Amino acid sequence: MAEEPVAITGMGVVLPGADDAASFWDHLRAGRSQVSALDRFDSDAEQLRVFAGGQLRDFDHRGFLPGLPDRHAAKYSTEILAGLAAVSAAHQDSGIPQAGGLDPRRLSVVQSTSRGGLSWWVGGDNPPGPGADLDNGAMFRGLAGSPASLAAIHIGAKGLVTTVSSACVGGHHAIGLALRELRSGASDAVLVGGTEFPLVPAVLRTFQALGPGVLSPERDVPEQAVRPYSAHRNGMALGEGAICLMLERASDATARGADVYAHVYSAAAMNEAGHATSMDLTGKVTAELISDAVEDAGRSLNDVGYFCGHGTATHYNDLAESRALRALYPHRPVASLPPIGSNKPVFGHTLGMAGIVNVAATALMLRHQELAPTINVGEVAPECDHDHVAEGARTAGFDLAVSLAFAIGSQTSAVVLGRA
């Protein structure tokens, strides 16, 4: 029997070119890429042959956190400040009063990141190199869990406060943990999100070490660096920022008259226990996981109107998703399969928070009853000959969608969402 849905009632966005749900949706709907020339470290970019990324430019925490004392902000890294900003914005957007609106012991914060404060460790704001004169904020800047714990202090959350790190499925894992908190009655509201700041040479080198076709070498037109499902795909571009969603039980959201973006029905995750850097390429394992997640939601695969794919523009990812779609609907012609798309050409691959970005994007598509386009596809790769909404935003009447994620470490996940 399907459990009560969980409502998404707040959204906080700190992404390249987007500082709220409206601007986030505007870029997605218009197919306006925020991937730009990677100009943060010119000499290293030349050596690495990586020239594109989703860079967070001109971020000023004071617009999000007017009450944060300057003496505290000075101790925090950009990652921490962005995480605090996203959490605070999602809390405010939900309409739950920060004082007196909820028992603080029942308000939780669950975040995801793949590498934590690595950007600070290897050269960010006042890094701890040899001979560095460190202040007492250095401890905060070096902890992966600081964005969550410091955000909890900022908003007065006294429930579960934790950070998961499961590479690119971490965002989905965080949502799954939030669902358990809410459905068990342990929490009444959970701020679930993520932070990621991977645009540093040390991280880019680890991806380069995986070989060609992983990071895009696109230089001339950086906004076209990410081309998922395309015959001319050439790898991904990484993106940075923070994002957060407020989750509540649907009945609680209805009782207080909350404005709901979408409902989350179920979250499923597994480790394939297979190849460490690839995923099942038959499509059958992923298809079974998706089928189970949709069944847990009390719905049928025939109800699914859209798949928000992981869509990294790498060969194995594109192939795995396409084969999973065929395995899910073995008796339907390709032309009648649900559309599958990717938002990574717009904001880049945000790693540990990519699952949250996907769920937020899917929620907005359900809310607006429009499918955001997958840009940069051009000529579709033969094995990916599905509907990618490549022509532009499309009006669509649908009430069920699935968000997908894959990760190094043989991990796969799916989140099922419905129209509120």
C-alpha positions, -999 to +999 in steps of 0.1 A: +000+000+000+014+034-010+023+057+019+012+093+023+029+116-002+055+141+010+050+177-002+078+200-015+068+234+000+099+254-002+128+258-026+161+276-021+184+281-051+220+293-052+232+282-087+249+299-116+226+326-129+198+315-105+190+327-070+154+315-066+129+290-080+117+314-106+150+321-122+160+284-119+128+275-138+133+303-163+167+290-174+154+254-175+123+263-195+142+285-220+171+261-223+195+289-214+228+273-204+247+288-175+278+268-183+305+294-193+342+297-199+361+284-170+383+314-162+391+308-125+425+293-132+437+300-167+471+282-166+457+250-151+428+251-176+453+252-204+472+222-190+441+202-182+423+211-215+391+218-195+376+251-204+339+250-194+320+249-161+289+261-143+306+288-122+288+307-094+296+343-101+290+374-079+274+354-051+267+377-021+254+359+010+241+391+025+211+391+002+201+357+016+213+360+052+208+396+063+209+386+099+242+368+098+268+388+117+299+398+096+322+383+123+306+349+117+305+351+079+342+359+079+349+325+094+329+306+067+339+295+032+318+303+001+305+267+003+292+272+038+276+305+030+259+292-001+246+262+018+233+285+046+217+307+019+199+278+002+186+264+034+174+297+047+157+305+014+139+272+013+127+277+049+114+311+041+098+300+008+079+273+026+060+298+047+068+281+080+075+309+104+111+307+117+099+315+152+069+297+167+059+279+135+072+245+143+087+226+173+125+231+166+131+195+178+110+183+148+128+204+122+157+185+105+184+193+080+198+166+057+224+176+031+245+160+005+280+167-009+305+145-027+337+162-014+327+186+013+351+215+018+377+203-006+377+235-026+389+253+006+415+226+014+432+228-020+432+266-026+400+284-018+394+311+008+425+312+031+435+275+026+455+257+053+487+254+034+522+254+050+527+285+071+491+297+067+479+320+095+446+303+103+418+318+122+393+298+144+370+294+114+394+270+097+377+241+115+343+250+100+357+254+065+373+220+065+343+199+076+319+184+051+290+187+075+294+224+083+268+238+058+242+216+074+251+221+110+257+258+107+225+262+088+206+244+116+221+268+141+211+298+119+174+287+116+172+270+150+166+235+138+171+209+166+161+177+149+183+154+129+211+173+113+234+153+090+253+152+057+255+122+034+282+116+008+274+091-019+288+107-050+262+116-076+233+097-059+238+115-026+210+139-033+185+111-038+199+094-007+192+126+013+157+127+000+152+090+010+164+097+045+141+127+047+111+105+037+119+081+064+121+109+090+087+122+080+069+089+076+082+075+109+070+107+127+105+115+139+104+149+120+076+172+109+097+190+083+131+183+067+153+208+047+170+185+023+196+198-001+232+199-011+263+219-017+291+213-043+321+233-053+342+210-075+357+236-099+393+233-087+422+217-106+426+189-081+391+176-087+392+181-124+424+160-126+406+131-109+380+131-136+406+136-163+424+105-150+393+084-160+402+090-196+388+109-226+350+114-230+345+121-193+351+159-191+342+179-221+372+197-238+348+223-254+365+257-256+349+278-283+313+275-273+313+266-236+275+267-233+274+238-257+299+217-238+274+193-224+255+173-251+236+144-235+221+117-257+239+132-287+259+115-315+284+143-308+286+140-270+320+146-256+317+145-218+304+166-190+312+200-175+310+203-137+289+229-119+288+244-085+264+260-060+238+250-034+201+240-035+176+230-008+140+218-006+116+219+023+097+186+027+066+180+048+039+154+050+013+163+025-015+163+051+005+189+072+011+211+042-026+210+033-037+217+069-017+249+070-026+260+035+009+257+021+017+263-016+030+230-028+054+226-058+049+188-061+046+156-042+074+130-036+059+095-035+089+073-031+127+070-033+146+038-042+183+032-041+206+003-046+242-007-051+245-029-081+277-044-066+291-044-101+317-023-119+330+005-097+330+031-124+302+020-147+266+009-144+245-020-156+245-017-194+217-041-200+192-016-186+175-044-167+188-036-132+179+001-135+145-008-149+138-031-120+147-004-095+124+021-113+096-004-115+098-011-077+099+027-070+068+033-091+050+003-075+059+017-040+042+049-051+010+029-058+012+038-095+018+021-128+047+025-152+020+036-178+013+066-156+049+080-159+049+111-182+085+120-180+119+108-169+144+134-156+176+115-165+210+118-150+221+128-185+258+134-180+267+133-218+290+104-212+287+073-233+279+047-206+254+069-188+234+078-219+235+041-230+224+028-196+194+052-194+183+045-229+184+007-224+166+010-191+138+028-208+135+001-234+136-026-207+108-008-188+085-008-218+096-039-238+063-041-259+060-004-267+076+012-299+103+037-292+081+066-305+056+059-277+080+058-248+079+087-222+103+115-229+136+115-211+157+146-206+187+162-188+192+195-172+230+192-170+236+212-202+221+242-183+238+240-149+265+214-154+270+182-134+267+192-097+277+158-084+265+154-048+236+178-052+227+167-087+198+145-074+183+175-056+187+197-087+169+169-107+141+166-082+136+204-080+135+206-118+110+177-121+088+194-094+087+226-114+078+207-146+049+191-128+039+224-113+039+243-146+028+213-167+056+219-191+086+197-200+119+216-200+140+209-231+173+189-233+195+214-251+226+207-273+213+173-284+215+180-321+219+147-339+206+120-315+230+091-309+215+059-325+212+040-292+195+070-276+167+075-302+141+086-277+121+118-272+144+143-255+121+174-259+150+188-279+128+212-298+121+234-268+098+236-238+066+216-243+032+219-227+023+185-213-005+171-192+011+147-168+010+139-131+038+114-125+075+116-132+107+098-122+141+114-114+172+092-120+207+092-107+238+071-111+272+072-093+307+059-092+307+030-068+280+010-087+251+031-073+217+037-088+187+056-075+152+069-085+127+093-070+091+093-080+072+126-080+036+135-087+016+167-094+003+183-063 
